[in-house]
Amino acid sequence: MTQVLRPVKDTFDGLSFPDLLVGLQSPDDAAVWKLDDTRDLVVTTDFFTPVVDDPYDYGAIAAANSLSDIYAMGGDPFLALNIAALPPDLPSEISSEIIRGGAEKAREAGAVIAGGHTVQDKEPKFGLVVLGFVPHGRSFTKSGARPGDRLFISKPFGFGVTTTALKREKAADKDVAEAVSWMKRLNRDASRLAREFNLTGVTDVTGYSLIGHGSEIGKSSRVRLQFSMEKIPFVEGALKYAAMGTFPGGAADNRLFFGENVTFTSTIDEPRQMLLFDPQTSGGLLMCVPEGSATDFTKRASDLGQPVWEIGCVIEGSGIVVE
């Protein structure tokens, strides 16, 4: 991907854009542009092929995933555009359900879909361009982690291995339903919780997996992340499907690219290691919480009905260790 983006960097390299606060120079979740002394504009886009069979759920998951990048930067979405590539022979009622799922999820987030663009393609693809506002200078970044921070996650893991089991007709209905319910859940309340506690180090865990996105935080913040395997939450069927090997191809890619940054305790077996490389769709927020705020943070999350799990800590050094 770095090679693909090089022409963009080369084109704009050396030019000055003082109002572009977050762009290609950092591995963050969305671009941030200064509007004035009170607000910044957050801009993102994402789309992908179906991860579940139900078209409405697919549209809602794709929208939640796109909106998540705004939340991962500490913003509130307000405007969106559809991006759709649909086969010409796809029944109109299926296409309509995909669009409806995305629209209703955007409405839940408080954003309006004002249009978009559709093309024909052999395989369905759907997502959103999303714009949001964040108070000026208050956006979250991956460079805000500090030694001593506690690491919290707002959703469990195992979505990729479960949805791949579904594609291979090996998944139980209840396991798929659980994964779908989490993927459709907005990261809105988790983001507001993080903003309430003035957190700086935040990202959402999506296609690069926990290890991949954790590596980006560690590298950007120049710290070492330490995860406790027994504290990491998974959806019900994840360990079963991991043992069956129903990982999407991205899991192997993540391990190849990020594996050299990770040290696993010898007692962690191969399936559980691979779960930490499992690509997530519409995953949770990984939040770096100062140690002195961790108790109040957990209590406030409970008051808001926002699930959080403490899964590790930030220490001095580099890379990731999983104990």
C-alpha positions in Angstrom: 0.0 0.0 0.0 2.9 2.4 0.7 4.1 1.9 -2.9 0.6 2.6 -4.3 0.3 5.8 -2.3 3.8 7.1 -3.3 2.5 9.1 -6.3 0.2 11.0 -4.0 3.0 11.8 -1.5 5.4 12.7 -4.4 2.8 15.0 -5.9 2.2 17.0 -2.7 5.7 16.6 -1.1 7.2 20.0 -0.3 4.0 21.9 -0.6 2.7 23.6 2.5 -0.9 23.0 3.7 -0.9 24.5 7.2 -4.5 23.8 7.8 -4.1 20.0 7.1 -3.5 18.8 10.6 -3.5 15.1 9.9 -2.8 13.7 6.4 -0.5 11.2 4.6 2.4 11.9 6.9 0.8 10.0 9.8 -0.9 6.6 9.9 -4.1 7.9 11.5 -7.7 6.9 10.8 -8.9 10.0 8.9 -7.7 13.3 7.5 -8.2 16.4 9.7 -8.5 20.0 8.3 -8.6 23.1 10.5 -11.8 25.1 9.8 -11.4 27.8 12.3 -10.2 28.4 15.9 -13.0 26.2 17.3 -13.6 23.3 14.9 -11.7 20.9 12.7 -13.1 18.9 9.8 -12.6 15.1 9.8 -12.9 13.3 6.5 -12.7 9.5 5.7 -13.9 6.9 3.3 -14.2 3.1 3.4 -16.0 0.3 1.4 -15.7 -3.4 1.1 -17.4 -6.6 -0.3 -20.1 -8.4 1.7 -19.0 -10.0 5.0 -22.5 -11.5 5.8 -25.4 -12.9 3.8 -28.1 -10.5 4.8 -28.1 -7.4 2.6 -29.5 -5.1 5.3 -26.9 -6.2 7.8 -24.1 -5.8 5.2 -25.2 -2.2 4.5 -25.4 -1.4 8.2 -22.0 -3.0 9.0 -20.4 -1.1 6.1 -21.8 2.2 7.3 -20.8 1.6 10.9 -17.3 0.7 9.8 -17.0 3.9 7.7 -18.4 6.1 10.5 -15.9 4.4 13.0 -13.0 6.4 11.5 -14.7 9.6 12.5 -15.2 8.3 16.0 -11.6 7.0 16.2 -10.5 10.6 15.6 -12.8 12.0 18.4 -15.3 13.5 15.9 -19.0 13.5 15.4 -20.2 12.6 11.9 -22.7 15.0 10.2 -22.6 14.3 6.5 -22.0 11.2 4.3 -22.1 10.0 0.7 -22.7 6.5 -0.5 -20.1 4.6 -2.5 -21.6 1.5 -4.2 -20.5 -1.0 -6.9 -23.4 -3.3 -7.7 -23.8 -6.1 -10.2 -26.3 -5.3 -12.9 -28.1 -8.6 -12.4 -28.4 -8.1 -8.6 -32.1 -8.0 -7.7 -33.2 -4.4 -6.9 -34.7 -5.5 -3.6 -31.2 -6.7 -2.5 -29.5 -3.5 -3.6 -32.2 -1.4 -1.9 -31.7 -3.3 1.4 -28.0 -2.7 1.3 -28.6 1.0 0.8 -31.3 1.1 3.5 -29.1 -0.6 6.0 -26.4 2.0 5.5 -28.9 4.9 5.6 -30.5 3.8 8.8 -27.1 3.4 10.5 -26.0 6.8 9.4 -29.3 8.3 10.7 -28.6 6.5 14.1 -25.2 8.2 14.1 -26.8 11.6 13.5 -25.4 12.0 10.0 -27.3 12.6 6.8 -26.5 10.8 3.5 -26.8 13.5 0.9 -26.1 11.4 -2.2 -23.2 9.4 -3.6 -22.1 7.4 -6.6 -22.9 4.0 -7.9 -21.1 1.9 -10.6 -21.6 -1.6 -12.0 -19.2 -4.3 -10.8 -19.1 -8.1 -10.7 -19.2 -8.2 -6.9 -21.1 -5.9 -4.6 -19.1 -3.3 -2.8 -20.5 -0.7 -0.4 -19.4 2.0 2.0 -19.4 5.7 2.8 -17.5 8.9 2.5 -18.0 10.6 5.9 -17.4 14.1 7.2 -17.4 15.0 10.9 -16.5 17.8 13.3 -14.1 17.7 16.2 -13.2 20.5 18.5 -10.1 22.2 17.3 -6.9 20.5 18.4 -8.8 17.8 20.2 -8.6 15.0 17.7 -7.3 11.6 18.8 -4.2 10.2 17.2 -2.0 7.1 17.3 0.9 9.1 18.7 -0.8 9.9 22.0 0.1 6.8 24.0 2.4 7.2 27.0 4.2 4.7 29.3 1.9 3.8 32.2 -1.3 4.0 30.1 -3.8 1.2 30.5 -5.1 -0.3 27.2 -8.9 -0.7 26.8 -10.9 -2.1 24.0 -14.6 -1.4 23.4 -15.6 -4.5 21.3 -14.5 -8.2 21.4 -12.5 -9.8 18.6 -13.0 -12.7 16.3 -15.2 -11.1 13.6 -13.0 -12.1 10.6 -12.6 -15.7 11.6 -16.3 -16.0 12.3 -17.5 -14.4 9.0 -15.1 -16.5 7.0 -16.5 -19.6 8.7 -19.9 -18.3 7.5 -18.6 -18.1 3.9 -17.3 -21.7 4.2 -20.7 -22.8 5.7 -19.1 -23.9 9.0 -20.6 -21.2 11.3 -23.4 -21.6 13.7 -26.3 -19.1 13.3 -25.9 -17.9 16.9 -22.2 -17.2 16.5 -22.9 -15.2 13.3 -25.7 -13.3 15.0 -23.4 -12.3 17.9 -20.6 -11.1 15.5 -23.2 -9.1 13.4 -24.6 -7.4 16.4 -21.1 -6.2 17.4 -20.2 -5.1 13.9 -23.4 -3.1 13.6 -22.7 -1.3 16.9 -21.5 2.3 16.5 -18.3 3.4 18.3 -20.1 6.7 19.2 -20.4 6.2 22.9 -16.8 4.8 23.2 -15.6 7.9 21.4 -17.5 10.2 23.6 -16.2 8.4 26.6 -12.6 8.8 25.4 -13.2 12.5 24.7 -14.7 13.0 28.2 -11.5 11.7 29.7 -9.3 13.8 27.3 -7.6 10.7 25.9 -5.0 11.3 23.1 -4.0 7.8 22.0 -7.0 6.2 20.3 -7.6 4.1 17.2 -10.2 1.7 15.9 -9.2 -1.9 15.3 -10.2 -2.9 11.7 -8.4 -4.7 8.8 -4.9 -4.6 10.2 -6.0 -6.5 13.4 -5.2 -5.8 17.0 -1.5 -6.5 16.4 -1.4 -4.3 13.3 -3.2 -1.3 14.7 -1.4 -1.7 18.0 1.9 -1.7 16.1 0.9 1.6 14.6 0.2 3.1 18.0 3.5 1.8 19.3 5.5 3.1 16.4 3.9 6.5 16.3 4.1 7.0 20.1 7.6 5.3 20.4 6.4 3.0 23.1 5.9 -0.8 23.7 2.4 -2.3 24.0 2.0 -5.3 26.4 -1.2 -7.4 26.0 -2.5 -10.0 28.4 -4.0 -12.9 26.3 -6.4 -14.0 29.0 -7.9 -10.6 29.2 -8.6 -10.1 25.5 -12.3 -10.7 24.8 -13.6 -12.8 21.8 -17.0 -13.5 20.4 -18.3 -16.9 21.4 -17.2 -19.0 18.4 -13.9 -17.4 17.7 -11.6 -20.0 19.4 -13.6 -22.8 17.8 -13.2 -21.3 14.3 -9.6 -20.4 14.9 -8.9 -24.1 15.7 -10.6 -24.9 12.4 -8.4 -22.4 10.5 -11.2 -20.3 9.0 -9.2 -17.1 8.9 -9.6 -14.7 6.0 -6.5 -14.2 3.8 -5.8 -10.8 5.5 -4.8 -12.6 8.7 -1.8 -14.2 7.0 -0.9 -10.9 5.4 -1.1 -9.2 8.8 1.2 -11.8 10.4 3.7 -11.5 7.5 3.8 -7.7 7.7 3.5 -7.1 11.5 4.7 -10.4 13.0 8.3 -9.3 13.4 7.1 -6.7 15.8 5.5 -9.2 18.2 6.8 -11.5 20.9 4.4 -14.2 22.1 4.8 -16.1 25.4 5.5 -19.8 24.5 2.3 -21.0 26.1 0.1 -19.1 23.5 -0.8 -21.6 20.8 -1.0 -21.0 17.1 -4.8 -20.5 16.8 -4.8 -17.9 19.6 -1.8 -16.1 18.1 -3.6 -15.9 14.8 -6.7 -14.4 16.4 -4.7 -11.3 17.2 -3.8 -11.0 13.5 -7.5 -11.5 12.5 -8.8 -8.6 10.4 -11.8 -7.0 12.0 -14.7 -5.3 10.3 -16.2 -2.4 12.3 -14.1 -3.4 15.3 -13.9 -1.5 18.6 -11.8 1.5 19.8 -8.4 0.7 21.3 -7.9 3.4 24.0 -4.8 4.4 25.9 -6.1 5.5 29.4 -3.7 7.2 31.9 -3.2 4.9 34.9 -4.6 7.4 37.3 -7.9 7.7 35.4 -8.4 3.9 34.7 -10.8 3.3 37.7 -13.0 6.3 36.9 -12.9 5.5 33.2 -14.2 2.0 33.9 -16.9 3.3 36.2 -18.0 5.9 33.8 -18.2 3.4 31.0 -20.5 1.2 33.1 -22.7 4.2 33.8 -23.0 4.8 30.1 -23.7 1.2 29.3 -20.5 1.1 27.1 -18.6 -2.2 27.4 -14.9 -1.9 27.9 -12.2 -4.5 28.6 -8.8 -3.7 30.0 -6.4 -5.8 27.9 -2.9 -4.5 28.6 -0.7 -1.5 29.2 1.9 0.8 27.6 5.5 0.5 28.7 8.8 1.9 27.6 10.5 0.3 24.6 9.3 -0.8 21.1 7.1 -3.5 19.5 4.5 -5.6 21.1 4.6 -8.4 23.7 1.7 -10.8 24.4 1.8 -12.7 27.6 
